[in-house]
């Protein structure tokens, strides 16, 4: 498996990116080539700092970096030698099978769309985030790629999320919920009510509207929303998970009895912490583009980068795109020309 890493993307690049790459190569024998894309002298310096060498590493020089203040599509066109553009180009040329980036999300999405193109029948790609609950894992889609979609594009998100849930997470008939402000059919704004009607007419396993508390009390396997709402939800959920453990720690150290109880329950605490730790999930697949693209948080730690590379390898192995193509085609054929005209 050959993976290209945008080694200059992210808040702590290139240090965390190179260290994460080293962790991944130490752990995953099935990665046959890892391209580190970025400023060659800086990447070589990081490898020397870590005292790490591996013949599976190949540095590909890129002279430019997309800054967080840069426009998304504009940066891809203006900074053609940026690390994200060069990394995606490696996938386009076939040298790499997946690209991983913790840099500017908009630029990564734009580069993937411009260079790799969308899958046939998919109008806009969407980011799929895997979120744990007590009883299952659900896909939150879209987690930030498309903040202003059409209703028809949200149906495509549901189709792609269901395909990922089925073929990667292993749910035989994943249930789908539409994020809204109430579970009643008529709740929501004009946009969500139109999406609701389209989902209800589809042959997907649509359970109806879901609210925030349903995500963890009555979870579905796929939660559909636009990228604006999804990104806020994702970051809020991750922040709450971190905050709860900080609050818990501050209370447990207030007395010897509490500390003793915490020691006895340490395995349970560790299990829950690992399950809710965003670093363990690493990166999120960008579904709908003609290639494998993994989006990681800008503040990713080396462990998060390691796991983002793992997700990239899993994407290569599962080959989700043919399944998405098949499901989108089936939906379009069953919905008829009216569906396409709504986009």
Secondary structure, DSSP 8 states (H G I E B T S, - for coil): -EEEEETT-STTTTHHHHHHHHHHHHH-TT--EEEEEE-HHHHHHHHHHHT---TTEEEEE--B---TTS-HHHHHHH-TTBHHHHHHHHHHHTS-SEEEE-S-HHHHHHHIIIII-B-TT-SS-EEEEEEE-SS-EEEEE-SSS-SS--HHHHHHHHHHHHHHIIIII--TT--EEEE-S-SSTT-S-HHHHHHHHHHHHSSS-EEEEE-TTHHHHS--SEEE--HHHHHHHHHHHHHHHHHHHHHHHHHHTTSHHHHHHHHHTHHHHHHHHHHH-GGGT-EEEEETBSSEEEEE-TT--HHHHHHHHHHHHHHHHHTHHHHHHHHHHHHHHHH-HHHHHT-
